[in-house]
Amino acid sequence: MKKTLLLLLFAALTVAVQAKSPKEGTVEPRVRFGVGYRYSLGLYESAVLKYQGVRVSSGGSPDYRRGGEFLLEGTVRVTGDWNVGLGFGFGSWSRGSYKSMPLYVKAERLYGRQRNRWFNYADAGLTLYPDYGTGFTGGIGGGYRIAVTRRTRLDLTVGFDYVNVVGDAYDYTVGEIYSNAGRINRLGLAFGVAMHF
């Protein structure tokens, strides 16, 4: 698996280096639709559990360090350097009960007018947990955009993501589960790849 990922990354970087830059003034396509995947490695989490009038909080290294989201996005070019859009996805945080559906708005700031260029992004929205409720989600980072064809773009990104995970709280003293009593604030290092058309 690692060899395949390294091979794909090498191929993408080779395309980026060999691609010819057209005349100054190249801009993004006006409207784009994309599909991608964001992998998250947990760095820190703080848990807040509320049940029977008791509030318990703790923090430290995440119990479930890995997670990821399959994302669908639509973006519109506002200026030559700015894009805004909406996204929806399906995710999981290494536990069956933490299946999630993020819904978010996104902004991108691109640099230069070359076919291949650097950009920053920020997104924020809600994450829906089918069995539990709703939490907040957000992310910030940067990446490199490779123009594969006139309209198709390949994005490679690195950034930080925040997820407010909603779940059940378990009381070990009496052995009972309290629905929707737990919230985990999770910060992760995110790696993403996306293709836009």
C-alpha positions as CSV (number, residue, x, y, z in Angstrom):
1,M,0.0,0.0,0.0
2,K,2.8,2.4,0.9
3,K,4.6,1.7,-2.3
4,T,1.5,2.4,-4.3
5,L,0.9,5.7,-2.6
6,L,4.6,6.7,-3.1
7,L,4.4,5.7,-6.8
8,L,1.2,7.8,-7.2
9,L,2.8,10.8,-5.5
10,F,5.9,10.5,-7.6
11,A,3.8,10.3,-10.8
12,A,1.8,13.4,-9.8
13,L,4.9,15.4,-9.0
14,T,6.5,14.3,-12.3
15,V,3.4,15.6,-14.2
16,A,3.7,18.9,-12.2
17,V,7.3,19.4,-13.1
18,Q,6.9,18.5,-16.8
19,A,3.7,20.5,-17.4
20,K,4.2,23.6,-19.5
21,S,2.8,26.9,-18.1
22,P,0.6,28.8,-20.5
23,K,0.6,32.6,-20.8
24,E,0.3,34.8,-17.8
25,G,-3.4,35.3,-16.7
26,T,-4.5,31.6,-16.6
27,V,-7.5,31.2,-14.3
28,E,-9.5,28.4,-12.9
29,P,-12.5,27.0,-14.7
30,R,-15.6,29.0,-13.5
31,V,-17.5,26.0,-12.0
32,R,-15.9,22.8,-10.9
33,F,-17.1,19.5,-9.3
34,G,-14.7,17.3,-7.4
35,V,-14.2,14.1,-5.5
36,G,-11.5,13.4,-3.0
37,Y,-10.3,11.7,0.2
38,R,-8.9,13.3,3.3
39,Y,-6.9,11.1,5.7
40,S,-6.5,12.3,9.3
41,L,-4.0,11.3,11.9
42,G,-5.1,12.4,15.4
43,L,-2.8,14.6,17.3
44,Y,-4.8,15.6,20.4
45,E,-8.3,15.2,21.7
46,S,-10.3,16.5,24.7
47,A,-13.4,14.6,25.9
48,V,-16.3,16.1,27.7
49,L,-18.9,13.7,29.2
50,K,-22.1,14.9,30.8
51,Y,-24.4,12.5,32.5
52,Q,-26.5,12.5,35.7
53,G,-25.6,16.2,36.2
54,V,-21.9,15.3,36.3
55,R,-19.4,16.9,33.8
56,V,-16.2,15.0,33.3
57,S,-13.4,16.2,31.0
58,S,-10.0,14.8,30.0
59,G,-7.5,15.4,27.3
60,G,-4.5,13.7,25.6
61,S,-3.5,11.5,22.7
62,P,-6.6,10.2,20.8
63,D,-7.7,6.7,21.5
64,Y,-8.6,6.3,17.8
65,R,-5.8,8.0,16.0
66,R,-6.8,7.4,12.4
67,G,-9.8,8.6,10.5
68,G,-10.9,9.8,7.1
69,E,-13.5,11.3,4.9
70,F,-14.6,10.7,1.3
71,L,-15.7,14.1,0.0
72,L,-17.8,15.6,-2.8
73,E,-17.3,19.3,-3.6
74,G,-18.6,22.0,-5.9
75,T,-16.7,25.2,-6.2
76,V,-17.2,28.5,-8.1
77,R,-14.4,30.9,-9.1
78,V,-15.1,34.3,-7.5
79,T,-11.9,36.1,-8.8
80,G,-8.8,34.8,-10.5
81,D,-7.3,34.0,-7.1
82,W,-10.3,33.0,-5.0
83,N,-12.8,30.0,-5.1
84,V,-15.7,29.3,-2.8
85,G,-17.8,26.2,-2.6
86,L,-19.8,23.6,-0.7
87,G,-18.9,20.1,0.3
88,F,-20.5,16.9,1.5
89,G,-18.9,13.6,2.5
90,F,-18.9,10.3,4.4
91,G,-16.4,9.6,7.1
92,S,-15.3,7.3,9.9
93,W,-13.1,7.8,12.9
94,S,-11.8,4.2,13.3
95,R,-14.8,3.2,15.2
96,G,-18.1,1.8,13.8
97,S,-20.2,4.1,16.0
98,Y,-18.5,7.2,14.7
99,K,-19.6,7.1,11.1
100,S,-20.1,10.7,10.0
101,M,-21.4,12.9,7.3
102,P,-19.7,16.3,7.0
103,L,-21.5,19.3,5.4
104,Y,-19.3,22.4,5.0
105,V,-18.4,25.6,3.1
106,K,-14.9,26.1,1.7
107,A,-12.7,28.9,0.5
108,E,-9.5,28.6,-1.5
109,R,-6.8,31.2,-2.1
110,L,-4.6,30.5,-5.2
111,Y,-1.2,32.0,-5.9
112,G,0.1,32.9,-9.4
113,R,-1.4,32.4,-12.8
114,Q,0.5,29.2,-13.9
115,R,-1.2,26.0,-14.8
116,N,0.2,24.4,-11.6
117,R,0.2,26.5,-8.5
118,W,0.1,26.6,-4.7
119,F,-3.0,27.4,-2.7
120,N,-4.4,27.6,0.8
121,Y,-7.8,26.4,1.9
122,A,-10.2,26.8,4.9
123,D,-13.5,25.0,5.5
124,A,-16.1,24.9,8.3
125,G,-19.4,23.3,8.8
126,L,-21.4,20.6,10.6
127,T,-20.7,16.9,10.9
128,L,-23.9,14.7,11.2
129,Y,-23.6,11.5,13.2
130,P,-26.6,9.3,12.1
131,D,-27.1,7.7,15.5
132,Y,-26.0,10.5,17.8
133,G,-26.4,14.1,16.7
134,T,-24.5,17.0,15.2
135,G,-21.0,18.4,15.8
136,F,-18.8,21.1,14.3
137,T,-16.1,20.5,11.8
138,G,-13.3,22.7,10.3
139,G,-10.0,22.6,8.5
140,I,-7.2,24.8,7.3
141,G,-4.2,24.0,5.2
142,G,-2.4,24.3,1.9
143,G,-1.6,22.3,-1.1
144,Y,-0.4,22.1,-4.7
145,R,-2.8,22.1,-7.7
146,I,-1.8,20.3,-10.8
147,A,-3.6,21.0,-14.1
148,V,-4.0,17.6,-15.7
149,T,-6.1,18.9,-18.6
150,R,-7.7,22.2,-19.5
151,R,-10.5,21.6,-16.9
152,T,-9.2,18.8,-14.7
153,R,-7.2,19.6,-11.6
154,L,-5.4,17.2,-9.2
155,D,-5.0,18.6,-5.6
156,L,-2.5,17.4,-3.1
157,T,-3.1,18.9,0.4
158,V,-1.7,18.9,3.9
159,G,-3.4,20.7,6.8
160,F,-5.1,20.5,10.2
161,D,-8.7,19.4,10.8
162,Y,-10.9,19.7,13.8
163,V,-13.9,17.4,14.5
164,N,-16.4,17.6,17.3
165,V,-17.3,14.0,17.7
166,V,-20.7,13.2,19.3
167,G,-21.3,9.9,21.0
168,D,-22.5,8.0,24.0
169,A,-21.0,8.2,27.5
170,Y,-20.4,5.0,29.5
171,D,-20.6,5.1,33.3
172,Y,-18.2,2.5,34.6
173,T,-19.5,2.8,38.2
174,V,-23.0,1.5,37.3
175,G,-22.4,0.0,33.9
176,E,-24.9,2.2,32.0
177,I,-24.7,4.0,28.7
178,Y,-26.1,7.5,28.4
179,S,-27.1,8.5,24.8
180,N,-25.5,11.6,23.2
181,A,-23.8,12.5,26.5
182,G,-20.3,12.5,25.1
183,R,-18.4,15.0,22.9
184,I,-14.8,14.7,21.8
185,N,-12.9,17.6,20.4
186,R,-10.4,16.1,18.0
187,L,-7.4,17.8,16.2
188,G,-5.7,15.9,13.4
189,L,-3.0,16.3,10.8
190,A,-4.8,15.8,7.5
191,F,-3.5,14.6,4.1
192,G,-5.8,14.9,1.1
193,V,-6.0,14.1,-2.6
194,A,-8.8,15.3,-4.8
195,M,-9.7,15.5,-8.5
196,H,-11.8,18.4,-9.8
197,F,-13.5,18.6,-13.2
